[in-house]
Amino acid sequence: MSTFSGKSKVFLFQGDSITDGNRGRDEDPNHILGHSYAYIIGGRLGNELAEQKPVFYNRGISGDRISDLYARWNEDAIYLKPDVLSILIGVNDLWRIMKGEPSGVTDRFERAYRHVLVETREVLPQTKLVLCEPFILRTGAPAEAWDEWSKHMAHYQQVVRALAEEFGALHVPLQAAFDAAASRADAAYWLWDGVHPTHAGHDLIANEWLSAAGKSGILHG
């Protein structure tokens, strides 16, 4: 049973194109959450917790790295004062490195991620943080240089786990779930290019998120 008081609980989803899901840029509630895992989670929780009228924001932006999130953190996170803040980021940081782009010359992933979390904890100490593990599968671009991709991604995954522990955040593991799913259907069925989820992949993310959040108690805390 919910323990919410009068204020509607605010959920904020942050990230790159995986979160963005072609979300609406106006206030049309039919499209505002896009068609990513954020929409699935918002739909399920919005239904289950309807008496509390929870509010859901999707501020994912396609192409973003963690440093891009930090650059817009005031207006797209702090200002919204979320009760639950979920972050899924990392693949674009790695993509720029693997493609040799100028923006990937130095790896700022851990440093910028820490900046985001430190500032959030300082300004919004009561906000519950959810850090989602970045992931890949062996198809598309990652398959072209799999050893390098998987080595870098394993490091990013370790960084996210360590930061979640350091900042008292909920950690949502996703790589193992995608690896297991790839034994049920081919990799491209879940991540069509090795990076971006299909409808089935988004549902997998939503299920893992909801499972972890439900066990942690943050949905009703």
C-alpha positions as CSV (number, residue, x, y, z in Angstrom):
1,M,0.0,0.0,0.0
2,S,1.3,3.4,-1.0
3,T,2.7,5.8,1.7
4,F,2.5,8.9,-0.5
5,S,1.3,12.1,1.0
6,G,-0.4,14.8,-0.9
7,K,2.3,15.6,-3.4
8,S,2.3,13.5,-6.6
9,K,5.5,11.4,-6.9
10,V,7.7,12.6,-9.8
11,F,9.7,10.1,-11.9
12,L,12.3,11.4,-14.2
13,F,14.0,9.3,-16.9
14,Q,17.3,10.6,-18.3
15,G,19.6,9.3,-21.0
16,D,20.2,9.1,-24.7
17,S,18.2,7.8,-27.7
18,I,17.4,4.6,-25.9
19,T,15.5,6.6,-23.3
20,D,14.4,9.4,-25.8
21,G,12.3,7.0,-27.9
22,N,11.2,9.8,-30.2
23,R,9.4,11.4,-27.3
24,G,7.1,14.4,-27.9
25,R,8.6,17.9,-27.4
26,D,5.2,19.4,-26.5
27,E,2.6,18.6,-23.8
28,D,0.6,16.1,-25.8
29,P,0.1,13.3,-23.2
30,N,-0.4,10.7,-26.0
31,H,3.3,11.0,-27.1
32,I,5.1,12.8,-24.3
33,L,7.0,9.7,-23.0
34,G,7.9,8.4,-26.5
35,H,8.0,4.7,-27.1
36,S,11.0,3.5,-25.0
37,Y,11.1,1.6,-21.7
38,A,10.2,4.9,-20.0
39,Y,6.8,4.8,-21.7
40,I,6.3,1.2,-20.6
41,I,7.3,1.9,-17.0
42,G,5.2,5.1,-16.9
43,G,2.2,3.2,-18.3
44,R,2.4,0.4,-15.7
45,L,3.1,2.6,-12.7
46,G,0.6,5.2,-13.9
47,N,-2.0,2.6,-13.9
48,E,-1.0,0.8,-10.7
49,L,-0.5,4.0,-8.7
50,A,-3.4,6.0,-10.3
51,E,-4.8,7.1,-6.9
52,Q,-1.5,8.9,-6.3
53,K,-1.5,10.5,-9.8
54,P,2.3,10.0,-10.3
55,V,4.0,12.4,-12.8
56,F,6.5,11.0,-15.4
57,Y,9.1,13.0,-17.3
58,N,11.3,11.7,-20.1
59,R,14.2,13.9,-20.8
60,G,16.4,11.5,-22.8
61,I,18.0,13.1,-25.9
62,S,19.3,11.1,-28.8
63,G,23.1,11.2,-29.2
64,D,23.8,12.3,-25.6
65,R,26.9,11.3,-23.7
66,I,27.1,11.6,-19.9
67,S,28.9,15.0,-20.4
68,D,25.9,16.2,-22.4
69,L,23.6,15.2,-19.6
70,Y,25.7,17.2,-17.2
71,A,25.6,20.3,-19.4
72,R,21.7,20.4,-19.3
73,W,21.3,19.0,-15.8
74,N,19.9,22.2,-14.2
75,E,16.9,22.6,-16.6
76,D,16.3,18.9,-17.3
77,A,16.8,17.4,-13.9
78,I,17.3,19.7,-10.9
79,Y,14.5,22.0,-11.9
80,L,12.0,19.2,-12.1
81,K,12.8,18.1,-8.5
82,P,12.2,14.4,-9.1
83,D,11.4,11.9,-6.3
84,V,12.9,9.1,-8.4
85,L,15.6,9.9,-11.0
86,S,16.6,7.1,-13.4
87,I,19.7,7.3,-15.6
88,L,20.7,5.1,-18.5
89,I,23.7,6.4,-20.4
90,G,27.1,5.3,-21.8
91,V,26.8,3.8,-25.3
92,N,27.4,7.1,-27.1
93,D,30.5,7.8,-25.0
94,L,31.8,4.4,-26.2
95,W,30.6,4.9,-29.7
96,R,32.6,8.1,-30.1
97,I,35.7,6.4,-28.9
98,M,35.3,3.3,-31.1
99,K,34.6,5.5,-34.2
100,G,37.6,7.7,-33.5
101,E,35.5,10.9,-33.4
102,P,37.0,14.1,-32.0
103,S,34.4,14.0,-29.1
104,G,35.8,10.6,-28.1
105,V,39.5,11.5,-27.8
106,T,39.3,11.4,-24.0
107,D,37.0,9.2,-22.0
108,R,35.0,11.4,-19.6
109,F,32.5,8.8,-18.7
110,E,33.3,8.2,-15.0
111,R,34.4,11.7,-14.3
112,A,31.3,13.3,-15.8
113,Y,29.0,10.7,-14.3
114,R,30.4,11.5,-10.8
115,H,29.9,15.2,-11.4
116,V,26.2,14.5,-12.2
117,L,25.7,12.4,-9.1
118,V,27.6,14.7,-6.7
119,E,25.6,17.8,-7.8
120,T,22.3,15.8,-7.6
121,R,23.1,14.6,-4.1
122,E,24.0,18.2,-3.0
123,V,20.9,19.9,-4.4
124,L,18.4,17.0,-4.2
125,P,19.5,14.9,-1.2
126,Q,16.1,13.2,-0.9
127,T,15.9,12.1,-4.5
128,K,16.2,8.4,-5.0
129,L,18.7,7.5,-7.8
130,V,18.4,4.6,-10.2
131,L,21.5,3.8,-12.3
132,C,20.8,1.5,-15.2
133,E,23.6,-0.6,-16.6
134,P,24.6,0.2,-20.2
135,F,24.6,-2.8,-22.5
136,I,25.4,-4.2,-26.0
137,L,24.9,-7.4,-27.9
138,R,27.1,-8.9,-30.7
139,T,25.4,-7.6,-33.8
140,G,25.6,-4.4,-35.8
141,A,28.5,-2.1,-35.0
142,P,29.7,-3.9,-31.9
143,A,30.1,-7.1,-33.8
144,E,32.6,-5.4,-36.1
145,A,35.1,-5.0,-33.2
146,W,33.5,-7.1,-30.5
147,D,36.5,-7.6,-28.3
148,E,37.2,-3.9,-28.0
149,W,33.5,-3.0,-27.6
150,S,32.9,-5.6,-24.9
151,K,36.1,-4.6,-23.1
152,H,35.1,-1.0,-22.9
153,M,31.5,-1.7,-22.1
154,A,32.6,-4.0,-19.2
155,H,34.5,-1.1,-17.8
156,Y,31.5,1.2,-18.1
157,Q,29.3,-1.4,-16.4
158,Q,31.8,-1.7,-13.5
159,V,31.9,2.1,-13.2
160,V,28.1,2.3,-13.0
161,R,28.0,-0.5,-10.4
162,A,30.6,1.2,-8.3
163,L,28.9,4.6,-8.5
164,A,25.6,3.2,-7.5
165,E,27.2,1.7,-4.4
166,E,29.1,4.9,-3.6
167,F,26.0,7.2,-3.9
168,G,23.5,4.8,-2.4
169,A,21.6,4.4,-5.7
170,L,19.6,1.5,-6.9
171,H,21.5,-0.4,-9.6
172,V,19.6,-2.0,-12.4
173,P,21.7,-4.7,-14.1
174,L,20.8,-5.2,-17.8
175,Q,23.6,-6.9,-19.6
176,A,23.0,-10.4,-18.1
177,A,19.3,-10.0,-19.0
178,F,20.1,-9.2,-22.6
179,D,22.6,-12.0,-22.8
180,A,20.0,-14.5,-21.5
181,A,17.4,-13.1,-23.9
182,A,19.8,-13.6,-26.8
183,S,19.6,-17.4,-26.2
184,R,15.9,-17.2,-26.8
185,A,16.1,-15.2,-30.0
186,D,18.9,-13.7,-32.0
187,A,20.7,-10.6,-30.8
188,A,19.1,-8.3,-33.4
189,Y,15.7,-9.3,-32.2
190,W,16.4,-7.5,-28.9
191,L,19.0,-4.8,-30.0
192,W,18.5,-4.3,-33.7
193,D,21.9,-2.8,-34.3
194,G,23.6,-4.2,-31.2
195,V,22.9,-0.9,-29.3
196,H,19.3,0.2,-29.7
197,P,16.4,-1.9,-28.4
198,T,13.5,-3.1,-30.3
199,H,10.0,-3.2,-28.8
200,A,10.9,-6.5,-27.1
201,G,14.2,-5.0,-25.9
202,H,12.5,-2.0,-24.3
203,D,10.0,-4.3,-22.6
204,L,13.0,-6.3,-21.2
205,I,14.5,-3.1,-19.8
206,A,11.2,-2.1,-18.3
207,N,10.7,-5.5,-16.6
208,E,14.2,-5.4,-15.1
209,W,13.7,-1.8,-13.9
210,L,10.4,-2.5,-12.3
211,S,11.6,-5.7,-10.7
212,A,14.6,-3.9,-9.1
213,A,12.6,-0.9,-8.1
214,G,9.9,-3.1,-6.6
215,K,12.3,-5.0,-4.5
216,S,14.1,-1.9,-3.3
217,G,10.9,-0.2,-2.0
218,I,11.5,3.1,-3.9
219,L,8.1,3.0,-5.6
220,H,6.3,3.5,-2.3
221,G,8.9,5.1,-0.1
